[in-house]
Amino acid sequence: MSKLIIKRTSEWNNLARKFGIYIDDKKIGTISHGETKEFEINPGEHKIKGKIDWCGSQTLEFNIADNEIKEMEIGGFKYSKIIMPLALIIMTLFFLIKFLLKIESNTFTLFAGIGFLFPLYYITIGKNHYLTIREN
């Protein structure tokens, strides 16, 4: 048997949710925040994909030889560690400026809209790009 080691990155926006791990369209398990798991799989060509709720990753094809150990990493989309907190900060500032300070600013409204629309892309149209999976 061959061994597949999967490490999940540490990120705050998916902290409480588990990612499903699928090999050849069959769920082989889940992985939690910052966790590393080992799975025994048959040698040969396989397809791996990660899923979380209705979102997921692209399918990655890989080949594993008998008694080989392969390591992979799964996590959120490429800039999720920066974009999601930044979008939250921008939207919070927007509401503070608009409603508490009563300042009208079209430019800041545009930034708040972008801060809302960017994450929205990854949970709608870009749902199969929400997670990334790659070989180490």
C-alpha positions in Angstrom: 0.0 0.0 0.0 1.0 3.6 -0.6 0.6 6.4 1.8 -0.9 9.9 1.2 -0.1 12.6 3.8 -2.4 15.6 3.7 -1.6 18.8 5.6 -4.2 21.5 6.1 -3.1 25.1 6.3 -4.0 27.3 9.3 -6.4 30.0 8.4 -9.0 31.9 10.4 -11.8 32.1 7.8 -12.4 28.3 7.8 -11.3 27.6 11.3 -14.4 25.8 12.6 -15.2 23.8 9.5 -13.7 20.5 8.2 -12.6 19.9 4.7 -13.8 16.7 3.0 -11.1 14.8 1.1 -12.1 12.9 -2.0 -10.0 10.4 -3.9 -11.5 9.2 -7.2 -14.8 10.9 -6.3 -15.1 8.8 -3.0 -14.9 10.6 0.4 -12.0 9.1 2.3 -12.2 11.4 5.3 -12.1 14.9 6.7 -9.4 17.2 7.9 -9.6 19.9 10.5 -7.8 23.3 10.9 -4.0 22.8 11.0 -4.3 19.1 11.0 -2.2 16.5 9.2 -3.7 13.2 8.2 -2.4 10.0 6.6 -4.4 7.8 4.3 -3.4 4.5 2.8 -4.3 4.2 -0.9 -3.7 1.8 -3.7 -0.8 2.6 -6.1 -1.7 4.0 -9.5 -3.3 7.1 -11.0 -5.7 9.0 -8.8 -7.7 12.2 -8.7 -8.0 14.2 -5.4 -10.3 17.0 -4.5 -11.2 18.9 -1.4 -14.7 20.1 -0.5 -16.3 22.3 2.1 -20.0 22.9 2.1 -20.9 23.6 -1.6 -17.5 24.9 -2.4 -14.3 22.9 -3.3 -11.0 22.8 -5.1 -10.0 21.9 -8.6 -9.3 18.2 -9.2 -5.7 17.3 -9.0 -4.5 14.2 -10.8 -1.5 12.4 -9.4 0.4 9.1 -9.7 1.6 7.1 -6.7 3.9 4.1 -6.9 3.7 1.0 -4.6 5.0 1.9 -1.1 5.5 5.5 -2.1 4.7 8.4 0.3 3.1 11.5 -1.2 2.6 14.7 0.6 -0.1 17.3 -0.3 -1.3 20.5 1.2 -4.9 21.8 1.2 -6.1 25.3 2.2 -8.2 28.3 1.2 -7.9 30.2 -2.0 -4.6 31.8 -2.8 -4.8 35.1 -1.0 -7.6 34.2 1.5 -5.3 34.9 4.5 -5.0 38.5 3.4 -8.2 39.2 1.3 -10.8 38.0 3.8 -9.6 40.0 6.8 -8.9 43.1 4.6 -12.5 42.9 3.2 -13.9 42.6 6.7 -11.9 45.7 7.8 -12.9 47.7 4.8 -16.6 46.9 5.3 -16.4 47.7 9.0 -14.8 51.0 8.3 -17.4 51.8 5.7 -20.3 51.3 8.2 -18.5 53.3 10.9 -17.8 56.2 8.6 -21.2 56.2 6.9 -23.5 55.6 9.9 -21.6 56.7 13.0 -19.6 59.7 11.6 -22.3 60.5 9.0 -19.7 61.1 6.2 -20.7 60.4 2.7 -18.0 59.1 0.4 -18.6 57.5 -3.0 -15.0 56.3 -3.2 -15.2 54.5 0.1 -18.6 53.1 -0.9 -16.8 51.6 -4.0 -14.1 50.0 -1.8 -16.8 48.5 0.5 -18.6 47.1 -2.5 -15.4 45.5 -3.8 -14.7 44.2 -0.3 -18.1 42.5 -0.4 -18.0 41.2 -4.0 -14.6 39.6 -3.9 -15.4 36.9 -1.3 -18.9 36.6 -2.9 -17.2 35.4 -6.1 -15.5 32.5 -4.3 -18.8 31.2 -2.8 -20.8 31.5 -6.0 -19.2 31.5 -9.5 -15.7 30.6 -8.3 -16.9 27.9 -5.9 -14.5 25.3 -7.3 -11.6 27.6 -6.6 -12.5 28.3 -3.0 -9.9 25.6 -1.9 -6.5 24.9 -3.2 -4.8 21.5 -3.2 -1.2 21.0 -4.3 1.6 18.5 -4.0 4.6 19.3 -1.8 
